[in-house]
Amino acid sequence: MTAAQDTGDFAGLGALVTGGASGIGAAIATLLLARGARVAVLDRDTASAPEGTLALQADVTDDAAVRAAVDAAAAEFGALHTVVSNAGIGAIGTVADNDDAEWLRVLDINVLGMVRTARHALPHLRRAAADRPGAVSITHTCSIAATAGLPQRALYSASKGAVQSLTLAMAADHVREGIRVNCVNPGTADTPWVGRLLDQASDPAAERAALEARQPTGRLVGADEVAAAVAYLASPAAAAVTGTALAVDGGMQGLRLRPATP
Ligand SMILES: NC(=O)c1ccc[n+]([C@@H]2O[C@H](COP(=O)([O-])OP(=O)(O)OC[C@H]3O[C@@H](n4cnc5c(N)ncnc54)[C@H](O)[C@@H]3O)[C@@H](O)[C@H]2O)c1
């Protein structure tokens, strides 16, 4: 046992983070661990799962594999209190640019992946809620793309819009069971995913500058900043918070700035 597992606000809690081997998910897993949780990472590629986590290789499109991983985490920790459904992929283009197969592939990962994770976690979460009221939750990694119209992101935005609506419906369904359901809506975050996007741009430096300028804070969001928001939503301190979408987007959704004067 680490010191945090004795004294942190997640002490005694078992957590599962999907997509926890990279970027935002890895930052979430690392933070929950530091705050005392025992943390399992469900990822299709666990090679980079943060040290100290229980790495469970599974693809969120594989219902049986998700069930096995969720059950394994609950068995290892004795209980599952915190589920963070974060695994997701991007998609570029207008509504005309992706064929049906690509739409189904992205929705299968980004939306149904969260459905499968929740479906198999719920029996464990219900049991945990009886012991630790207020400390049991599901948090989805949604996106600014759910609430703002971004160019060239039709499919990705549709998937994240579905995630935000799913969050609300699940929050209503499970509030009386003591299970809170929320999402975070990051703006463009500095992760390996965005690094890959920049690498594909004809002028990566100009593309990065454009993404930074799109956020009123003038910089990309840090994965650790998203993790802090997720940890808040999942923590016992947020016992009264359910059905909420917490923007971590450098002001991108809500602010309307005038151009900076030179
Ligand atoms: N980076 C951003 O700008 C940004 C902004 C808003 C929302 N998000 C969301 O944050 C989440 C994480 O993104 P990130 O930037 O950290 O990306 P990332 O590519 O760095 O990490 C994603 C992780 O998910 C895993 N994953 C992908 N598909 C999977 C599958 N089918 N089964 C199991 N695991 C799978 C990957 O292996 C990887 O470890 C995604 O849901 C994404 O939509 C990202």
The ligand as a MOL file (V3000), in Angstrom:
LIG
                    3D

  0  0  0     0  0            999 V3000
M  V30 BEGIN CTAB
M  V30 COUNTS 44 48 0 0 0
M  V30 BEGIN ATOM
M  V30 1 N -6.9070 15.3240 -27.3610 0
M  V30 2 C -7.9290 16.1680 -27.5320 0
M  V30 3 O -7.7920 17.2760 -28.0350 0
M  V30 4 C -9.2960 15.7650 -27.0680 0
M  V30 5 C -10.2710 16.7650 -26.9420 0
M  V30 6 C -11.5370 16.4270 -26.5090 0
M  V30 7 C -11.8270 15.1210 -26.1890 0
M  V30 8 N -10.8780 14.1560 -26.3130 0 CHG=1
M  V30 9 C -11.2420 12.7940 -25.9600 0
M  V30 10 O -10.3580 12.3260 -24.9780 0
M  V30 11 C -10.2660 10.9140 -25.0520 0
M  V30 12 C -8.7930 10.5130 -25.0380 0
M  V30 13 O -8.1210 11.1590 -26.1090 0
M  V30 14 P -6.5520 11.3930 -26.1190 0
M  V30 15 O -6.3140 12.6830 -26.7950 0
M  V30 16 O -5.9690 11.1390 -24.7840 0 CHG=-1
M  V30 17 O -6.1350 10.2440 -27.1700 0
M  V30 18 P -4.9370 9.1840 -27.2130 0
M  V30 19 O -4.9580 8.6480 -28.6030 0
M  V30 20 O -3.6700 9.7860 -26.6730 0
M  V30 21 O -5.4250 8.0560 -26.1850 0
M  V30 22 C -6.5590 7.2680 -26.4660 0
M  V30 23 C -6.3990 5.9010 -25.7920 0
M  V30 24 O -7.5750 5.1360 -26.0900 0
M  V30 25 C -7.1790 3.8480 -26.5070 0
M  V30 26 N -8.1910 3.3040 -27.4180 0
M  V30 27 C -8.5560 3.7870 -28.6340 0
M  V30 28 N -9.4530 2.9780 -29.1880 0
M  V30 29 C -9.6720 1.9590 -28.3220 0
M  V30 30 C -10.4770 0.8080 -28.3450 0
M  V30 31 N -11.2270 0.5080 -29.4110 0
M  V30 32 N -10.4700 -0.0180 -27.2720 0
M  V30 33 C -9.6780 0.2460 -26.2030 0
M  V30 34 N -8.8820 1.3120 -26.1350 0
M  V30 35 C -8.8640 2.1670 -27.1830 0
M  V30 36 C -5.8430 4.0440 -27.2260 0
M  V30 37 O -5.1000 2.8410 -27.2930 0
M  V30 38 C -5.2000 5.1040 -26.3550 0
M  V30 39 O -4.4730 4.5220 -25.2790 0
M  V30 40 C -11.0190 10.5010 -26.3270 0
M  V30 41 O -12.3150 10.0400 -25.9720 0
M  V30 42 C -11.1360 11.8000 -27.0980 0
M  V30 43 O -12.2690 11.8290 -27.9300 0
M  V30 44 C -9.6080 14.4470 -26.7490 0
M  V30 END ATOM
M  V30 BEGIN BOND
M  V30 1 1 1 2
M  V30 2 2 2 3
M  V30 3 1 2 4
M  V30 4 1 4 5
M  V30 5 2 4 44
M  V30 6 2 5 6
M  V30 7 1 6 7
M  V30 8 2 7 8
M  V30 9 1 8 9
M  V30 10 1 8 44
M  V30 11 1 9 10
M  V30 12 1 9 42
M  V30 13 1 10 11
M  V30 14 1 11 12
M  V30 15 1 11 40
M  V30 16 1 12 13
M  V30 17 1 13 14
M  V30 18 2 14 15
M  V30 19 1 14 16
M  V30 20 1 14 17
M  V30 21 1 17 18
M  V30 22 2 18 19
M  V30 23 1 18 20
M  V30 24 1 18 21
M  V30 25 1 21 22
M  V30 26 1 22 23
M  V30 27 1 23 24
M  V30 28 1 23 38
M  V30 29 1 24 25
M  V30 30 1 25 26
M  V30 31 1 25 36
M  V30 32 1 26 27
M  V30 33 1 26 35
M  V30 34 2 27 28
M  V30 35 1 28 29
M  V30 36 1 29 30
M  V30 37 2 29 35
M  V30 38 1 30 31
M  V30 39 2 30 32
M  V30 40 1 32 33
M  V30 41 2 33 34
M  V30 42 1 34 35
M  V30 43 1 36 37
M  V30 44 1 36 38
M  V30 45 1 38 39
M  V30 46 1 40 41
M  V30 47 1 40 42
M  V30 48 1 42 43
M  V30 END BOND
M  V30 END CTAB
M  END
